[in-house]
Amino acid sequence: MFEETRDRGFGIVGFSKAIPNSKYQLFMIGCLTSFLFSITHYLNLLMPTAPTLEAVHQQVFYTFFMGMIFAVLYIRTGTIFYGILLHFLNNMSVWTPTSDLAAVSSWGDLIIIYGLIPLIYTIWCLRPRNSFIDK
């Protein structure tokens, strides 16, 4: 709940006031909040049983793109509830590598599953709108 409130709740609202209204505003906000969300995962290196540096790099990579999906959910629905729910399910599921990613996932898997697919979804959802279609 803390990460979603900080990054999507306060982050999106704050960046929406700081970034001028343009056709790329939503995409820029999604990228900025996702970047902040992902780099905070480097703090995992300070844990007593810290994962390897390679595992943390992988976690930072996939949390950026998951953060993009959470941003889309917030921007499209206006609530952080769905982001919190998806974040919880992601953290608690057995298919999400959460400990030492480098031991269980290759970069190729992460790039396709956690990078390419969320990126395509995010670009589609946050693309600039054609005013003729939106009327």
Secondary structure, 3 states (H helix, E strand, C coil): CHHHHHHHHHHHHHHHHHCCCCCCHHHHHHHHHHHHHHHHHHHHHHCCCCCCHHHHHHHHHHHHHHHHHHHHHHHHHCCCHHHHHHHHHHHHCCCCCCCCHHHHCCHHHHHHHHHHHHHHHHHHHHCCCCHHHHC
